[in-house]
Amino acid sequence: MATNRFKSRGIVLDEQVYGESSKILRIFTRDRGKLSVMAKGALRAKSSILSLTQPMLEGDYLFSMGKTFAYIHEGRIIKDHYKLKNDFRAMVAGTFILEVLDKSLEYGQVNTKIYDLVDKTLSQLEEGFSRTLVNAFLIKGLTFLGYRPIIGKRSKFIGNSTRYFDPKSGIIEYGLKAGKGRTIQEEDLDYIEKILYSPLDNLPGSDTCDEYLVFDLLMDLLYTHLDLTKINSYDLLATF
């Protein structure tokens, strides 16, 4: 007999209370993309699915697909990220990452590279807050979405030519004729290249670069290409 039930691993992006006892969730699943999910009765006493509806949690779910929502039937927790939630700065960074993801992806858009990146980033945040980790998430995520910054060949340039970053083209170029854009220093360019190609569990140090400048440049690129509305958690994260 045909059934519309399916299993998928997913990360809870956001939640809102619906009615007296239910929740509406947005869950990013590894093989179905972002889903709008109804968790019926999740707020009732002794609900068997309440623990599966917390933001940042990763779980294996059994869903069924309705006309408007997917519905949770059961599941099991893979990672609750409890340790992350007990570190305020890490929790804000995790919230920021989920908000960027939620606003960047269309419903049903499958991207396993993005899923694995978010999974690994949240796990690394459990070791403590790191702006380099947040920057690495942004540049790797932009790369997986097709907007990797293009760095001109350094061998073409000599002396102390000015470097420019153009968020519209995503190009970093040298020289006064490079066009309009924000200036960027050589050490910041080194940092961008290193975090782009380094694994999340072995990111480089940032003693000589301006991590805040790089964060702002990557956010400019994100806003420009994905036409996003404001990331609400940005302002708080920017103060750390």
Secondary structure, 3 states (H helix, E strand, C coil): CCCCEEEEEEEEEEEEEECCCEEEEEEEECCCEEEEEEECCCCCCCCCCHHHCCCCCEEEEEEEECCCCEEEEEEEEEECCHHHHCCHHHHHHHHHHHHHHHHHCCECCCCHHHHHHHHHHHHHHCCCCCHHHHHHHHHHHHHHCCCCCEECCHHHCCCCCCEEEECCCCEEEECHHHCCCEECCHHHHHHHHHHHHCCHHHCCCCCCCCHHHHHHHHHHHHHHHHCCCCCCCHHHHCCC
